[in-house]
């Protein structure tokens, strides 16, 4: 998450029009990095949901006493 905040911070002060090929290339690289991080977060989120479901399934199986 901190990498996303850092990338957004770098983008915040930037002029809206970027015409330099090097800048465009760098922006594409940053976008690719952010997409990869978002994909990792999605995988983590799915795993947390699976564990959450598993815990509550096991709790329901416990005999009440």
Backbone bond lengths (Angstrom), bond angles and torsions (degrees), N, CA, C in turn:
res aa  C-N    CA-C-N  psi(-1)  N-CA   C-N-CA  omega(-1)  CA-C   N-CA-C  phi
1 X - - - 1.442 - - 1.519 110.92 -
2 X 1.331 117.11 -36.00 1.455 119.35 -178.25 1.523 110.66 -65.63
3 X 1.338 118.01 -31.11 1.457 120.32 177.92 1.517 110.77 -67.10
4 X 1.333 116.95 -34.28 1.463 120.45 177.21 1.520 109.23 -66.53
5 X 1.326 116.94 -47.02 1.466 120.36 178.82 1.521 111.10 -60.06
6 X 1.319 116.50 -41.42 1.459 121.07 179.57 1.527 110.78 -63.14
7 X 1.323 116.90 -44.61 1.466 120.45 179.59 1.521 111.04 -64.87
8 X 1.324 116.43 -40.62 1.462 119.91 178.12 1.524 111.16 -65.29
9 X 1.323 116.64 -37.84 1.456 120.55 177.04 1.517 111.60 -62.01
10 X 1.321 116.36 -40.71 1.462 119.95 178.01 1.524 111.04 -65.99
11 X 1.320 117.32 -34.81 1.457 121.25 -178.54 1.526 112.36 -75.94
12 X 1.323 117.44 -26.31 1.457 122.72 -173.23 1.529 113.00 -59.17
13 X 1.317 117.87 -46.22 1.452 121.06 -176.38 1.511 114.35 -86.32
14 X 1.276 117.78 4.13 1.459 122.87 -174.65 1.528 111.00 -83.34
15 X 1.311 116.19 146.26 1.465 121.65 175.37 1.530 109.12 -64.74
16 X 1.329 117.71 146.42 1.461 120.19 -175.32 1.528 114.48 -66.35
17 X 1.329 118.01 -29.37 1.463 120.53 -178.47 1.521 109.26 -103.22
18 X 1.331 115.49 123.50 1.464 121.24 178.61 1.515 106.86 -117.54
19 X 1.326 115.99 115.26 1.454 118.26 -175.33 1.524 113.52 -112.12
20 X 1.318 117.66 -8.01 1.453 121.13 -178.22 1.528 109.94 -81.05
21 X 1.328 118.00 130.85 1.478 120.54 178.74 1.527 112.67 -56.90
22 X 1.330 117.88 -36.34 1.467 120.47 179.14 1.525 110.46 -65.25
23 X 1.341 115.89 -40.36 1.465 119.86 178.27 1.527 110.81 -65.05
24 X 1.309 115.82 -42.31 1.460 120.12 179.70 1.519 110.31 -63.45
25 X 1.308 116.53 -42.06 1.458 121.51 178.59 1.527 110.51 -62.60
26 X 1.330 116.52 -43.23 1.465 121.06 179.39 1.529 110.78 -64.56
27 X 1.337 115.61 -40.62 1.465 119.26 178.48 1.528 111.11 -64.37
28 X 1.317 116.58 -39.67 1.468 119.55 176.68 1.533 110.44 -61.81
29 X 1.309 116.73 -39.95 1.464 120.62 178.58 1.531 110.37 -64.49
30 X 1.342 117.06 -42.34 1.471 120.58 178.34 1.522 110.86 -63.97
31 X 1.333 116.55 -40.51 1.466 120.47 178.35 1.523 110.18 -63.15
32 X 1.327 116.87 -43.79 1.469 120.39 177.86 1.521 111.08 -60.70
33 X 1.332 116.44 -40.96 1.471 120.81 178.90 1.525 110.48 -64.40
34 X 1.323 117.29 -43.23 1.464 121.02 178.91 1.522 111.24 -65.02
35 X 1.319 116.79 -40.06 1.468 119.52 177.97 1.526 111.14 -62.91
36 X 1.324 116.53 -40.84 1.459 120.36 178.40 1.526 110.39 -63.43
37 X 1.330 116.40 -41.04 1.465 119.56 179.49 1.529 111.00 -67.12
38 X 1.320 117.16 -38.98 1.467 120.92 176.97 1.526 110.04 -63.06
39 X 1.330 117.13 -41.68 1.465 120.41 177.41 1.522 111.01 -60.38
40 X 1.349 116.98 -41.66 1.470 120.77 177.13 1.521 110.51 -62.08
41 X 1.328 116.73 -42.08 1.463 120.21 179.30 1.520 111.47 -64.69
42 X 1.328 116.96 -37.04 1.466 120.03 177.19 1.522 111.05 -63.52
43 X 1.325 116.41 -43.40 1.471 120.73 178.64 1.528 109.36 -62.36
44 X 1.332 116.92 -45.62 1.466 121.01 178.73 1.525 110.88 -60.96
45 X 1.314 116.00 -42.03 1.464 120.48 -179.36 1.523 111.20 -63.39
46 X 1.339 115.91 -43.30 1.472 119.25 177.25 1.519 111.40 -61.60
47 X 1.326 116.19 -41.07 1.464 120.53 -179.78 1.526 110.71 -65.05
48 X 1.313 117.39 -41.56 1.469 120.94 177.48 1.523 109.75 -61.82
49 X 1.321 117.50 -43.04 1.467 120.72 178.94 1.523 110.88 -62.65
50 X 1.331 117.07 -41.16 1.469 120.45 178.03 1.524 110.86 -62.74
51 X 1.327 116.98 -44.17 1.468 120.35 179.47 1.520 111.28 -65.42
52 X 1.317 116.54 -40.16 1.457 121.88 177.39 1.533 110.01 -58.69
53 X 1.338 115.80 -48.64 1.460 120.28 179.02 1.529 111.06 -61.51
54 X 1.318 116.91 -41.48 1.458 121.14 -179.70 1.528 111.36 -63.37
55 X 1.318 117.06 -43.76 1.470 120.88 179.64 1.519 110.12 -60.72
56 X 1.327 118.00 -47.50 1.455 119.62 -178.05 1.522 112.39 -70.98
57 X 1.313 117.49 -29.66 1.461 120.18 174.19 1.531 109.92 -64.78
58 X 1.327 116.18 -44.66 1.463 120.55 178.30 1.520 111.68 -65.10
59 X 1.327 117.14 -38.38 1.465 119.98 178.24 1.527 111.39 -64.17
60 X 1.327 116.43 -36.95 1.469 119.75 178.16 1.519 111.03 -67.61
61 X 1.346 117.39 -29.11 1.459 121.58 -179.25 1.527 112.15 -76.46
62 X 1.321 117.39 -19.63 1.465 121.48 -178.17 1.526 109.44 -67.14
63 X 1.344 117.06 135.54 1.464 119.18 176.34 1.535 109.80 -68.59
64 X 1.317 115.02 137.84 1.467 118.81 179.03 1.514 108.47 -80.37
65 X 1.330 114.54 136.23 1.435 115.88 -175.32 1.416 115.27 -139.52
